[in-house]
């Protein structure tokens, strides 16, 4: 089973039906990450339509400034979410430095909740890689997916030593740095993602909407780089994701029947 560990399903608009159909016919287990509260509420509705979609609550670092003084509201939504994401820091693309303290405040709130509720996290780390690793260590959050890592290799190695999982995504087709990272990640920590629907458009500065089957191209490329086969890479990523979810207390009472069937 293909695993897409980071997708913005609520951004598909008119193409949502088609995207869900592809997810079902191609059997792609999909972690649907939120940008903010409205996005999460939308994802929960989408999640009701497919047993292969896991909606998760987070506040994207771009949106953090709006929520820094609304932590109790965030807490109530975290309670209902089986996992956490998208959360993180962005000190690179977000140029407004006045938001950075809010980003830190919101992120630490989520990490503390993840530790307390034993939920896995899905992290955006752009130029905040070291700070994020420090936070994971401080709260001993071991079940972390680092999404689209593109930072320095020494911090990548420290994150690997800590046991973080890493998603390789569509930039693996274009960037030598990402190709190097795709080769460096140890077998047991490798995951895949698309960051659909906007990632290809963002990378290529065109109108291309990423559809769910873009995950197959990522798997094929990762397999080639790691001198493996697409089938072996798909199985490896599946086993890693299964390990990440194994014995997850929050997911026990959540509907991931399709995925659980494939675990046995
Ligand atoms: Zn994202």
Boltz pocket constraint, residues with backbone or C-beta under 6 A from the ligand:
constraints:
  - pocket:
      binder: B
      contacts: [[A, 6], [A, 8], [A, 33], [A, 86], [A, 195]]
      max_distance: 6.0
